[in-house]
Every structure is written in C-alpha cells, then in structure tokens.
Amino acid sequence: MSNSTITLQNRLNFCSTHGDLLPLSGVGGYTDEPGLTLCNDALSDLISDPNDWKFNRVEMPMLVSCPNKQDQLFAGATVFALNFTGTNPSTGWFSQGWGIALANANGIVNTSGTVVVTTLENHRIPVGAQIFMIGNVMQTSGGGGSSASFYNSTFADNGTSSSWSGGWTVTAVTGNTLTFAATAGMNSGDVMGAPGITNFGYLTSASFQEMNNTSSPPNIQPCTAYRELPRVSRVANPDSISVLADLGTGVLKIRYHMVPGSTTWGAQMVYQAKAPLKVSLTDTWAPFPDNYQAVINQALLYRMYRYLNDPKADSEYKKLLAEIGKIQGTDATEATDVHLQPAESLMDTSYWGFW
C-alpha cells in the first residue's frame, strides 16, 4: 500500500496557480474535466518503461516450467508435479508445472471430498503423480471455514536442505483437469483458484529456481527479462523470460528462452503495476507516496501546459525527466545486474560494418 494522502484536486489547485488561475475542472460543464484526464495522463507518464519505482513493484507467484513447452498461460497460481517415479514411454520423467484457472471461473472445486483442479491448458500430469499447488485464493469457502492455506503447498529451507510439503496424489485426469482426494481442512463447496494478474504493466526482472533441487540454499539462476522473445526449438536450461501477452482476463502468456528441458524451473518474476485509472478528483495519487510530491507536481505541470498549448510544455517535459532522474538517483548507487531489453539488437551491425 502507498502512503498517499494528497488528492488529485489538491495538485490541480497548485497547477492552476501556475496557469493564471485558469479552471482545470468543470470546464464546458463537464464534471472534473479536463483535470481528471490530466491527472491520469500524468500518472501514465510516470509509470512507464524504463521507470522502475520500488513502491510499485509486484512479485508474481512462482510459475513452474513444463518440459519441451516454450509458452505457458499463467494467472497467478500453479499446480506442479515433482520427482514422479512412473514410466513414460517417450521421456521417463514427469516433473512439470501448469497454470491453474481463475478462481472466479471455478479453477478448483471441492465436491463431497473430491477436489477437481482445472488448468488453463491441457496438462500432461499423469494419475499417481504427487502434485503441489501455490498461489491459490479463495472464491467461496465451504462449510467449516476452509481457507486458501489448505490448497497451497509450502516451501521450507532449514539451512541444511530445502523441500516442498503439502502435496496430494492425483487419482484421475482429463485434458485440462486433475482430481485428488480432499485432505484435512478442505470442505465440500470450496471454490478457489488463481487470483488473476490484472494490474500487469511491464516486466522488470526475474530468476529461476531449480524445483527438484533440495540443497540449502536452493539452486537459483539469474535470468534476463525481455519485452519479447522469438519462438525457438532448442531445448536447454532457459536463460531469459518474457511476458509475451496480457490476454486481458487476468491471464498472461509467458515465454521462455530456451525451451525448458528435463530440469524443472520455477520462474519468479517481478513487474511494475500499470498506472491505476483515477475516477474522481478526491482520489489520491497512489501508488505514489506523499514524499514523491515533487515529481507529481512536475508531471501535472507538463500536462497542464500541453493542454493549454503553451510553449512552456517542452521545457516542462525536460524538467519532468530531470525530476524523475533526481528522485531515482538514490537507486543509481545500488548495483544491479537485472535488466529489461529487446531480445535482438535494435542496430543492424552488418550495415554499419562493426563486424
């Protein structure tokens, strides 16, 4: 949550003093306009790539990879199988992960002690596999007051080894569902599933955790967050990831590079939440905390002068960029090796004769 108490109207009043006290709301008989639009535009200017605001960072729940599958759908919850000892004629292993359907679409339903999990795509988890789940939220609690904790597994690292606990054995499967028997704390009538990722703005960083590794600390590999990645057929440990598309329903399409192989990885992604849409001048400037008032003022001044077709708009925009750089200057002293970049060079090096 943001420590924001300053209202949109408060900052519009400030801007009006720089614009010969011209009204910025109620113009032409339109309530709150153009001020409300100016404020929303200012927020969009501030929350845009490459600005990486710490107060606006969101960590996604872990998405677990599936062997030989480059693209996965993800809505914030995953079901995955680890170290299954059954026999697969073609591969011999079953460790894999799949995105769980949204809670509001009955992603998980408990009926008389039988739990049915629906995945966003046709899964490959076989009967007899031990599965784990993470990221689920409760939609409807059945009699007895079930909570999401009973449907989510736990990862623990005791300093000597690490492991997942709280799993279930699959008793039946179809193309996009799997079934297991309810355990203690689960009640008939429970409905839950993925929360949905509805505030995704842009990916800023990520890492991979090896899921079948029980070392302490667990084996974690850094990776590069890309805006977009090409389709490939090479199977290897992935070194990068991208959110290829926001499907607009709370479901994201994730792409790895390379295509994950028999080693199962848990992708831990961090993103900037998109700018919220303000609906009233009594709203605050959240997610920006009050101590970021200077950059809010400058963003709104730039938008005001642009609205007024004032030539000062260009110079105010330059001041805005300088103000952003000044405020983020503290972060510049912190070393980082994570970044977001295009998957391919924007420069045609062969044309310029570099090599």
Secondary structure, 3 states (H helix, E strand, C coil): CCCCCCEHHHHHHHHHCCCCCCCCCCHHHCCCCCHHHHHHHHHHHHCCCCCCCHHHEEECCCEECCCCCCEEEECCCEEEECCCCCCCCCCCCCCEEEEECEHHHCCEEEECCEEEEEECCCCCCCCCCEEEEECCEEEECCCCCCCHHHHCCEEEECCCCEEEECCEECCEECCCEEEEECCCCCCCCCEEEECCCCCEEEEEEEEEEECCCCCCCCCEEEEEEECCCCCCCCECCCCEEEEEEECCCCCEEEEEECECCCCCEEEEEEEEECCCCCCCCCCECCCCCHHHHHHHHHHHHHHHHHHCCCCHHHHHHHHHHHHHHHHCHHHHCCCCCCCEECCCCCCCHHHHCCC
